[in-house]
Every structure is written in C-alpha cells, then in structure tokens.
Amino acid sequence: MKVYLMRHTTVVWDGAITCYGNTDVDVRESFPEEAEAAKARLAGIKVDRVYSSPLQRASKLADYCGYADAERDDRLREMNFGDWEGKPWSEIIGDEDYHEFFARYLTERTPGGESQEEQLARVQDFILEKKAEGHESILIFCHGGVINCARTLAGLTRLIDAFATIPDFGSLTELEF
C-alpha cells in the first residue's frame, strides 16, 4: 500500500520554543499561501481514501486541499506530551542533555502523556488496519511525529533517530507498506 503523508502548515506557536503536540494549536495567518503550496504537491496523486488528524492544523489543510470529507482519526494526532503541553522547552528540559532527555521518552511516558513507542503503536495500528482493508493508496494529513513513526514502520529509520529531523511544514512524504 502506498501512503502519502502531508504535514500541516506552520502554527501560531514556535515548536522550538514551546512544547505542543496534542494541543489543538491553530495555523498562522500565512496559511492560505502555505496551504496553496502544499496543495500543489498533491497534483496528480490518486488515492483510495483520505484521512486526517482531528487537530485543526491538519484538518484545515485537508479541507483547503479539497478533502473536507477526510475521515478524522485520533490515532493520527501528534504525540501527547501531557503536562508539558504549552510550556517552554527550556523549562521542561532544564540543564539536562537534550539527547539523553528525549531518549528516555522513547519508552517512558511523558508526565500525563504518552511515550514515543505508544505513539508508534497507534500509528502502526492505523496503517495495518488500512492495509488490511485492501487500499492501494491513501493520503493522510497529519503531524511530524506521525510521519516519523510511519518512516520508522517503513524501515527507513529507527525510532531513536527519527526525531532528529522533522519533516518540513506542508511537506509530502511518500511511503510503501
């Protein structure tokens, strides 16, 4: 099964400064221009079904690209950072080594949230379900973490390495399962 994953456009919070994952952060004022560029990346792509994270930053892009009927699925949400949501990363990480800090949360749940392995499991559940349904190709409007989980499941990276790079806003990733 071919899977196209489109990351949402930029949002009003800067993810390098503020932790947001499961928080329903809105898109920036530049959305129309960014969404038009994202929509152009979809030209010529044919899919059986279209899905979206229910978070507005993904679903607004699905709507803009002509997929207002995209099925919303909670398994496509960004990672739930729990108590960290909306807090500055500097406050969360403190003086700890960045790599050691994030390596812990591969298996440990964030306070009040989930681990990266839990996010990986829900993305895997979604993909296996859609593959079992017999789809040849699907399009998903989602988040950088979901795309990185899918890249891990496709064997393109390891989960521990996947989050060293996050796909660009409005980018389209094509994977085969």
N, C-alpha and C positions, 0 to 999 in steps of 0.2 A: 504494500500500500504506500502510495506517495502522500506525504504530509507536508503542506505548506504552512508555515507559522509566521504570522506577521506581528511584530512588536508594536505596541501602542506608540503614539507620538509623545512629545515632551509634556511634562506636567508642571503644575504651579510650584511644587516643591523641588528642591535640588537634592537628588538622592545621594550625592557625595557628601552632603551636609546633614540631611535629615533622613532618618530611617522611615521608610514606608514600604509596605508590601501589601498586606491585606487591607490597608486603609484605602477608602474609596476617594483617592485624590483626583481632582479634575484636571483637564488638559489646559495648556496655555492659550493665550489669545492668538498665538501663531498657528493654532490648529488647522484652519482652512488651507493654508499654504502647505503645511506638513502633510496633511491628510491627502491633498491632491497629489503630492509626490509619491506617497505610499500607494495610492490607488493606481497610479501609472505603472507601478511594479507588478501589478496583478494582470496587466494587459495580456490577453492570450491564454491565460490559465483557465483550464476547465476542471471543475471538481464535482464530486457527487453530493457532498454536503458541506455546510459551513457552520462552524461553532465559534463561540466567543466566551471569554471570561465575563461574568456578570458585572465586574467592576467597570465604572463608566469610562475610564480611559481606554479600555479595549472595546467596549460595546459601542461607544460613539464613533470609533474608527470603522467598525463593522457596518454601522448604519450609513456613514458617509460613503463608504465604498459600494453601497448598493445592496447590503446584506442585512436589512432591518429584521429579517426573519431568521437570522443566525440563531441557532439554539444555544442558550446560555447554560453553562455547566460549571458548577462550583469547583470541580476538580481542576479547572483551568485558571483559578485565582493565583495570584502571586503568593510567595511564601508568607505565612502568618508569623510575624515577628513578636506577637503578643504584647507584653508590657513595654517593649521598645518602640512600638509604633508611634511616630510623631516626635520622637526625641532626637536630639543631635547625636550623631555617631561619636563625637568626641566625649560626650557624657557616658555613652554606653561602653565604649572600648577603654577609655581612660588611657593609662600608660602601658597597657598590655601590648605585646607584639601582635600586629594585625593578622598575620598568617596563623599564628597559634590560636588566637581568639576565634577566628572563623572555622578552623579545623575542628574545634570542639563541637560545633553545632552541625556537623555532618550527622552525628548520631544523637547528640543531646538536644532536647527541646529547648528553644529559647523560653525564657520565663513567660508563662501564659500563652505560648505559641506552639510552634512545631519545629522539628528538625528538618534538615535538607533531605534526609533519607525518607521522611514521611511525605514531603512534597514529591519526591521522586516516585514513591509508591502510588500516589494518587494520579500522577501524570501517566505512569505505566498502566494503571487500571483503565484510564480513559483510552489510551492508544490500543491496548489489547482488545477492549470492547469494540472499538470501531473497526479494527481489523477483522474480528470475528463476525461482524455484521456484513462483511464482504465488500466494503468500499474499496474502489480502486484509487481514489484520491480525495483528500479532504483539505479544507482551509480552516485555520484556527487563528483568531485574533486574541492575542494574549500578552504575556509579560516576559521579560528577560530571563527570569528564573525558570519559567515553564519551558522556554526554548532550550535553556541549558540542560534541563532534565531530559528533554527529548533528544538532544545531541548525545547525552550520556547513554541513553537507552539504545540509540542507533550505533553505539560503539565508536563514536568519533572523539570522545574524551572520557576522562574519569571524573566522577562527581567532585572529587577534591580539587581538580584542575579546572573544572567547567566555569567556576565563578571568578576566575582570574580575568576573564573577558566577558562582557555583557554585550549582546547584540545591539546595534545602533537603534535608536528610536525610529520607527517607521520602516525598519528593515524587513526583508522577506528571507526566510530560511527554508530550504527545501531538503527534506529527508526521506529516506526509503526504509520501510519496515516490512 
